[in-house]
Each structure stands twice: as C-alpha cells, then as structure tokens.
Amino acid sequence: MARSREHGGIQPGWKWGPFTARIPFIHTRFSAPELVQGIIIASATGFALVPIMTNFFGLTFEEAIAASLMSSIAITMSWLLLGEPYAPGWATPALPFALAFVVFGNIETPTERWHAMAALCINLSAICLVFGVTGLGKLVMQYVPNALKAGIILGASLAAVRSVIGFSTDEFQETNFAVQPITTSIAIAICLITTFSIPFQKLAIRFRPLALVASLGLLPGFLVAAMVGPFVGEVSYDIEWGILIPPIASLWEKASPFYIGWPSFTMFLQCLPLAFICYIVIFGDLITGNQLIKEAQLERPDETIEINTTRSHLALSIRNAFIALMAPFFPTQGVLWTGVQVVILKRWREGRQVMDSLFDGISAYYIFALPIVFFILPLVTGLRPLMGIALDLTLALTAFACAYVAISMTRNHTEQGVVVITGASLALFPPLEGLLIGLGACLLLIGYEGPDKEVDTT
C-alpha cells in the first residue's frame, strides 16, 4: 500500500541529500492506463538506437539490446532514485548532431566512436554539475543570443534530415531509408499527419477515435509500417521464442572506458562544443517541463510538485556519468519526454480520485522501473526489422518540430537569415566551427542585445 500524502503536501519518499527516492507500491500507486501505454510505446521506441549500435559501433544485436537496457535503467533513475517530477527521455534534438559528428564525421573505428560517446557524456555531466551548483546555467541561457539558440535548434532539424536520408550518395547508402524507403516514407507521413496536420487536428476534435490516434505519438505510423512492410518486401519477420538474457559483460568489454580505455584529452576538447549544444537543448526542455507542471499545478492544490533546478542539474550529471561508465551513448539522458509528460499531466489534472500523485503516472508509464520489454525474446525479435524505422520516425518528427520552433523564435527577417546560416553551419561543419560561424553571424548582423530577462527556470 502506497504511503498517503497530506493535502497540499509533497509525495512521500526516502530523502537522501537533495534527492528523494520513490519506490513503486511503497511511495507510488498502480495506474493501469499509464502502464498499458508505457508497455506499448516503450516497445515501439525503446530499441530505436539498436540499428545504429549494430551498424556503426561494432555490437551484436544482443549486445545492442543490452546497451538499450542500460540507457533505460539510467533514464528511470530520474524519478525512481533522484526524485525528478518529469517523464524522462532523450535530449532528442541533440541526437542528430551526435550522429553527424560520430557516425558521419572522421571517427572511423567502433572503439574510437565509443571513446567519442564517452567523452560527450562526461563533458555533459561536468557541464550540468558545474552550471547547476554555481547557477551559471541561467546566466548562460540569458547571455546566449536568441538567434544562436534558434539556429542551434534549426541545426538539429537539418542534422536529423541528414541522419535519415544523408546529404550525399555515400551517406544515403548507409541509412536505413535506403533499405526500407517505402515503409519508412509511409510511417513518417502518417506520424507527421497525426501529430502536426491542422486538418487532422480539426477532425480529431469532432471524432474521438481520431483524437485517440493522435494521442499515441509514434505508434500509429509504427504499426502501419509493421503491416505494410512485408507486402512491399522491405520487412521480414523471424520471431524467436523464449527469454533474452542481455549480454551485459560482453557489452562492457566493447564499450565501457574501464575496458577499452579512456578518451584522449584531444577527444574531450573536440566533444566539448557539442556537449554545450546539448546542454542548451536540455535547458530548453527543463524550462518546458517546469512550465507544464506549473500550469497543471493550478488544478491540483492537493499535491505540491517540488521544482528544484539545482537538483535537476545534479540528477542529469549523475545519469550521464553513469551511462558514460557503463555503455556511453549520447544524448540518451535528457530531462523530458514532452509527449509523455503532457499525457500524464492531463490525467493528473483530473483529480486525486483519477491519479493520486503525479509520480503514480510517471512510475507506471516507465513500467515501475522494470524494463521487461528487453527480456521478452518474441517481442525483441519481432521488432528487430522495424527498429530502423522507429529511429527514422523519431528523427523525422524531431526535424519537423525543431524547424517550426526555430522559426517561431525569430523576431525579424535578419534573425531568420542568421538562424539559417547557423543551422546550416552546425549541420555541415564540426560543432565548434558551426558555433563560431553562428556566433559571428549574430554579432555582425544583429549585434549584442544584452541578457534575456525572460529566461526563468524556477
């Protein structure tokens, strides 16, 4: 039986330092709708990185599943052990930058790519630690020019397109899109329509089944791909039965710095600009998550959600350090899975009789920190031919969302031009060069406008 909470209080848990551990069924209650959605959507998206790990990082299929398992464990630490009130996820807009830098850059061998991933994770962990403890995070975001922030977001959009279809013939041949073009195109089209289409949204208001489809995120396009793929000869299922025991030890021997050695000092320096870019993305997610909670809090005076920016920075630092040591893959440890946070908050708003605590919904959605999907061999092998499509769906929606967010941040035509220059530079050149070109364009074409007083993380 979960511990009860006084009206207006904070959900009980085990305090340790600035953090609070909340154990399912002791500090949180069962929530069936979130559990069902979590199992379905986790199955559809949890293995999205597997094709990259097998194609470019020298892992077997089973080792890639083990790497995804480690990332999932680190993600669930956010609410389980560290007390964060957000539905955690990847820093998805930074993923295309990482792929462009590590996969399509000049880093050729799997060991060197693992070194780069470790350096990125450790750099980001250090940035979160220093900026969180000192309060520099808010100052950095105040003084980074608006056009540069928007350009970074647009750069993520262009880098995502590059990751899906490539910017050259050689890159295209390495993409999943080259192998499954019809299935992937159909899946992306469906997801863009159900997520962003204005006519579809108008129909969803009138017809409840369409609203349900729209609420499922990547799942509708993914399911259609699963059915269409075999008919066009791009998907072939080979389902195996039994239990999968992910080979953690074998994974560590190929990926962990304790086995393959630590990145060089030069590698840390090369990765620092990209880690800073990811921090800007994460900071934006932190602001978004806080705003979503504040709006929902107005309808739930019975539970106080504790927002603590310093704790959030420390939690991110711990998670990124953990994954850097175990199975580094940047940037799977972010603040927020926005779509899931919105879905959970929507039910939480309906009252204590529907969802007693926000943490009930979060813990259920993440299957009470029990990543059972990684051990069910029929599920894993059934999803294997669709994992590349799942990744392309994630990147395609990231590209579309980042593009319109970047454009909406601009205030005049000059800023729009600077944003395009910055975005293209970040997508085409190494991170440091792209940042310097964008900063130069901001200073020369817009000028310095002073700190942004609207930045707020509380």
C-alpha positions in Angstrom: 0.0 0.0 0.0 1.4 3.3 -1.1 2.0 5.9 1.7 -0.7 8.5 2.0 0.0 12.2 1.5 -1.4 15.1 3.4 -3.4 17.7 1.4 -1.1 20.2 -0.2 2.0 18.2 0.7 4.8 16.7 -1.3 4.6 13.0 -2.2 6.4 10.9 0.5 9.7 9.3 -0.3 13.1 8.4 1.1 15.2 11.6 1.3 18.9 11.3 0.6 20.8 14.6 0.2 19.0 16.8 -2.3 17.2 13.8 -3.8 14.2 11.7 -3.0 13.8 8.0 -3.8 10.2 6.9 -4.5 9.7 3.1 -4.7 6.7 1.8 -6.7 3.9 0.4 -4.4 5.5 2.0 -1.4 5.6 5.6 -2.4 3.5 5.4 -5.7 0.4 3.6 -6.6 -0.7 1.4 -9.5 -2.0 3.3 -12.6 -3.3 0.9 -15.3 -3.7 3.4 -18.2 -0.1 4.6 -18.0 1.2 1.1 -17.6 -0.5 -0.1 -20.8 0.7 2.9 -22.8 4.2 2.6 -21.4 4.5 -1.1 -22.4 3.2 -0.4 -25.9 5.1 2.8 -26.6 8.3 1.6 -24.9 8.2 -1.5 -27.2 7.9 0.8 -30.2 10.6 3.3 -29.3 12.9 1.7 -26.7 15.0 -0.1 -29.3 15.4 2.8 -31.8 19.2 3.0 -31.2 19.8 -0.7 -31.8 20.4 -0.4 -35.6 23.0 2.4 -35.1 24.8 0.3 -32.5 25.0 -2.7 -34.7 25.9 -0.9 -37.9 28.4 1.6 -36.6 29.6 0.6 -33.1 30.6 -3.0 -33.6 27.9 -4.5 -31.4 26.0 -7.7 -32.0 22.2 -7.5 -31.9 22.0 -8.9 -28.4 24.8 -6.5 -27.2 22.8 -3.6 -28.6 19.8 -4.7 -26.7 21.9 -4.7 -23.6 23.1 -1.2 -24.3 19.5 0.0 -24.7 18.7 -1.7 -21.4 21.5 0.2 -19.7 20.1 3.5 -21.1 16.7 2.6 -19.9 17.9 1.9 -16.4 19.7 5.3 -16.3 16.6 7.1 -17.5 14.4 5.5 -14.8 16.9 6.7 -12.1 15.5 10.2 -12.8 12.2 9.7 -10.9 13.0 6.4 -9.0 16.1 7.5 -7.1 16.6 11.2 -7.8 13.0 12.5 -7.3 12.6 14.4 -10.6 8.9 15.2 -11.4 9.4 14.8 -15.2 8.8 11.9 -17.5 12.4 11.5 -18.6 13.7 10.8 -22.0 16.4 11.7 -24.6 17.7 15.1 -25.5 16.3 14.1 -28.9 17.2 17.4 -30.8 20.9 16.8 -29.9 20.9 13.2 -31.3 21.2 14.2 -34.9 24.3 16.3 -34.0 25.8 13.4 -32.3 25.2 11.1 -35.3 26.6 13.6 -37.7 29.7 14.1 -35.5 30.4 10.4 -34.6 29.0 8.4 -37.5 29.3 10.7 -40.5 32.5 12.5 -39.2 36.0 11.4 -39.3 35.7 9.0 -36.4 36.1 5.6 -38.2 36.5 2.7 -35.8 34.0 1.4 -33.3 36.4 1.9 -30.4 37.0 5.5 -31.4 33.3 6.1 -31.6 32.7 4.7 -28.1 35.5 7.0 -26.9 33.7 9.9 -28.5 30.4 8.9 -26.9 32.1 8.6 -23.5 33.7 12.0 -23.9 30.4 13.6 -24.9 28.6 12.1 -21.9 31.3 13.0 -19.4 31.6 16.6 -20.8 27.8 17.0 -20.5 27.9 15.5 -17.0 30.6 18.0 -16.0 28.7 21.0 -17.5 25.5 20.1 -15.7 27.3 19.7 -12.4 29.2 23.0 -12.6 26.4 25.0 -14.1 23.8 23.6 -11.7 25.9 24.1 -8.5 27.1 27.6 -9.4 23.9 28.9 -11.0 25.8 29.6 -14.3 23.2 27.7 -16.3 20.6 30.5 -16.0 23.3 33.2 -16.8 24.5 31.2 -19.9 21.0 31.0 -21.2 20.4 34.7 -20.6 23.5 35.7 -22.5 23.4 33.3 -25.4 21.8 35.3 -28.3 18.3 34.4 -29.2 19.2 33.8 -32.9 22.0 31.5 -31.8 19.6 29.4 -29.7 17.2 29.3 -32.6 20.0 28.4 -35.0 21.1 25.5 -32.8 17.5 24.2 -32.9 17.3 24.6 -36.7 20.7 22.9 -37.0 19.2 19.9 -35.1 16.4 19.8 -37.7 18.8 19.7 -40.6 21.1 17.2 -38.9 18.1 15.0 -38.3 17.3 15.1 -42.0 20.9 14.2 -42.7 20.7 11.2 -40.4 17.5 9.9 -42.1 18.4 10.4 -45.8 22.0 11.6 -45.8 23.5 14.7 -47.5 25.4 12.7 -50.1 25.2 9.4 -52.1 27.6 7.7 -49.8 25.7 8.8 -46.7 22.4 7.7 -48.2 23.7 4.2 -48.8 24.5 3.9 -45.1 21.0 5.0 -43.9 18.0 2.7 -43.1 15.9 4.8 -45.5 17.9 3.3 -48.4 16.9 -0.2 -47.3 13.3 0.5 -46.4 12.2 3.6 -48.4 8.5 2.8 -49.0 7.8 1.6 -45.5 9.7 4.4 -43.8 8.1 7.0 -46.0 4.6 5.8 -45.2 5.3 5.6 -41.5 6.8 9.1 -41.4 3.9 10.6 -43.4 1.3 9.1 -41.0 3.2 10.3 -38.0 3.5 13.9 -39.4 -0.2 13.9 -40.2 -1.4 12.6 -36.9 1.0 14.9 -34.9 1.1 18.1 -36.9 -1.6 18.2 -39.6 -4.1 21.1 -39.0 -6.9 19.4 -41.0 -6.4 16.2 -39.0 -6.5 18.1 -35.7 -9.8 19.7 -36.7 -11.2 16.2 -37.5 -9.8 14.9 -34.2 -11.9 17.5 -32.3 -15.1 16.1 -33.9 -14.2 12.4 -33.9 -13.0 10.8 -30.7 -11.2 7.8 -32.4 -9.0 10.2 -34.3 -8.2 12.0 -31.1 -7.1 8.7 -29.6 -4.9 8.0 -32.6 -3.3 11.5 -32.3 -2.5 10.8 -28.6 -0.4 7.7 -29.4 2.5 9.6 -30.9 4.8 7.4 -33.0 2.7 4.2 -32.5 0.2 4.6 -35.4 2.9 5.1 -38.0 4.9 2.3 -36.5 2.0 -0.2 -36.6 1.2 0.7 -40.2 4.8 0.1 -41.1 4.7 -3.3 -39.4 1.7 -4.3 -41.6 2.8 -2.6 -44.9 6.5 -3.6 -44.8 6.0 -7.4 -45.6 3.8 -6.6 -48.6 6.4 -4.4 -50.2 9.2 -6.8 -49.4 11.1 -4.4 -47.0 10.2 -6.2 -43.8 10.6 -9.9 -43.0 9.8 -11.3 -39.5 11.8 -14.1 -37.9 10.3 -14.3 -34.4 12.1 -16.4 -31.8 10.6 -17.7 -28.6 12.0 -17.7 -25.1 13.7 -15.3 -22.7 16.6 -13.0 -23.8 19.4 -12.5 -21.3 21.2 -9.3 -22.5 25.0 -9.9 -22.5 26.0 -7.0 -20.2 29.5 -8.3 -19.7 30.2 -8.6 -23.4 28.8 -5.1 -24.0 31.1 -3.6 -21.3 34.1 -5.2 -22.9 33.4 -3.4 -26.2 32.0 -0.1 -24.8 33.0 0.8 -21.2 36.0 3.0 -20.7 37.1 0.6 -17.9 37.7 -2.0 -20.7 38.6 0.0 -23.9 40.4 2.8 -22.2 39.5 6.5 -21.6 39.1 9.1 -24.3 42.1 11.3 -25.0 42.4 14.9 -23.9 42.1 15.9 -27.5 38.8 13.9 -27.8 37.4 15.7 -24.8 38.2 19.1 -26.3 36.7 18.1 -29.7 33.5 17.0 -28.0 33.1 20.0 -25.7 31.2 22.3 -28.2 28.7 19.5 -29.0 28.2 18.9 -25.2 27.4 22.6 -24.8 24.9 22.4 -27.6 23.2 19.5 -25.9 23.1 21.5 -22.7 21.3 24.3 -24.4 18.7 21.8 -25.7 18.4 20.3 -22.2 18.0 23.7 -20.6 15.1 24.4 -23.0 13.5 21.1 -22.0 13.9 22.0 -18.4 12.0 25.3 -18.9 9.3 23.4 -20.9 8.9 20.8 -18.2 8.6 23.4 -15.4 6.0 25.4 -17.3 3.9 22.3 -18.0 3.9 21.4 -14.3 3.2 24.9 -13.1 0.1 25.1 -15.4 -1.2 21.7 -14.2 -0.4 22.5 -10.6 -3.1 25.2 -10.6 -5.7 22.4 -10.8 -4.1 20.1 -8.2 -3.6 22.1 -4.9 -3.7 18.7 -3.0 -0.2 17.8 -4.2 2.8 20.2 -4.3 5.3 19.3 -7.0 8.8 20.4 -5.9 10.7 22.0 -8.7 14.4 22.4 -8.0 16.7 23.4 -10.8 19.9 22.6 -8.9 18.6 19.1 -8.2 17.7 18.6 -11.9 21.2 19.6 -12.9 22.8 17.2 -10.4 20.4 14.4 -11.5 21.4 14.9 -15.1 25.1 14.9 -14.1 24.7 11.6 -12.2 22.8 9.9 -15.1 25.2 11.0 -17.8 28.2 10.0 -15.7 26.6 6.6 -15.0 25.9 5.9 -18.7 29.4 7.1 -19.7 30.9 4.5 -17.5 28.6 1.6 -18.4 27.6 1.9 -22.1 28.1 5.5 -23.3 25.6 6.7 -25.8 25.0 10.5 -26.2 22.5 12.0 -25.6 20.0 9.4 -24.2 20.0 11.0 -20.8 17.9 14.2 -21.1 15.3 15.9 -18.9 12.0 15.4 -20.6 9.9 13.2 -22.9 7.5 16.0 -23.6 4.7 14.0 -25.2 4.6 11.6 -22.3 4.7 14.4 -19.7 1.7 16.0 -21.4 -0.3 12.7 -21.4 0.4 12.0 -17.7 -0.3 15.6 -16.6 -3.6 15.5 -18.5 -4.9 12.7 -16.3 -3.3 14.1 -13.2 -5.2 17.3 -13.7 -8.5 15.4 -13.4 -8.1 15.0 -9.7 -6.8 12.8 -6.9 -9.5 10.2 -7.5 -8.1 9.6 -11.0 -4.4 9.8 -10.2 -3.4 10.3 -6.6 0.1 11.6 -7.3 2.0 12.7 -10.4 4.6 10.1 -9.6 1.9 7.4 -9.8 1.6 8.1 -13.5 5.3 8.5 -14.2 6.3 5.3 -12.4 3.6 3.3 -14.2 4.5 4.7 -17.6 8.1 3.6 -17.1 6.8 0.1 -16.0 7.8 0.7 -12.4 11.5 0.7 -13.4 11.2 -2.9 -14.6 12.3 -2.8 -18.3 10.6 -6.2 -19.0 10.4 -5.5 -22.8 14.2 -6.1 -23.1 13.9 -9.7 -21.9 10.9 -10.9 -23.9 12.6 -12.6 -26.9 9.5 -12.8 -29.2 8.9 -9.1 -28.7 12.5 -8.1 -29.3 12.9 -10.3 -32.4 9.5 -9.3 -33.7 10.5 -5.6 -33.5 14.0 -6.2 -35.0 13.2 -5.4 -38.6 11.3 -2.3 -37.5 13.9 -0.7 -35.3 15.5 1.3 -38.0 12.0 2.7 -38.9 11.4 3.6 -35.2 14.7 5.6 -35.2 13.8 7.4 -38.5 10.3 8.3 -37.1 11.9 9.8 -34.0 14.4 11.8 -36.2 11.7 12.9 -38.7 9.4 14.2 -36.0 12.4 15.9 -34.4 13.3 17.6 -37.7 9.8 18.9 -38.2 9.3 20.1 -34.6 12.7 21.7 -34.3 12.2 23.6 -37.6 9.0 25.2 -36.6 10.2 26.0 -33.1 13.3 27.7 -34.5 11.3 29.7 -37.0 8.9 30.8 -34.3 11.7 32.1 -32.1 12.8 34.7 -34.7 11.6 38.3 -34.3 12.6 39.8 -37.7 14.0 38.9 -41.2 17.6 39.5 -40.1 17.3 36.9 -37.3 15.7 34.5 -39.7 18.7 34.7 -42.0 21.1 34.3 -39.1 19.2 31.3 -37.9 19.5 29.7 -41.3 23.2 30.4 -41.5 23.8 29.0 -38.0 21.6 25.9 -38.6 23.3 25.0 -41.9 26.8 25.6 -40.4 26.1 23.3 -37.5 24.6 20.6 -39.7 27.5 20.7 -42.2 30.6 21.6 -40.2 32.1 20.3 -36.9 30.3 21.6 -33.8 33.0 24.2 -32.8 33.2 25.7 -36.3 29.4 25.8 -36.6 29.0 27.6 -33.3 31.7 30.1 -34.2 30.1 30.8 -37.5 26.7 31.2 -35.9 28.1 33.5 -33.1 29.9 35.6 -35.7 26.8 36.0 -37.8 24.8 37.0 -34.7 27.3 39.7 -33.7 27.9 41.1 -37.2 24.3 41.1 -38.5 22.3 41.6 -35.3 24.7 43.0 -32.7 24.7 42.3 -29.0 21.3 42.9 -27.4 22.1 42.2 -23.7 20.8 39.4 -21.5 17.4 37.8 -22.0 15.5 38.7 -18.8 12.7 36.3 -19.7 14.8 33.2 -19.0 13.2 31.5 -15.9 13.9 28.0 -14.6 12.1 28.3 -11.2 
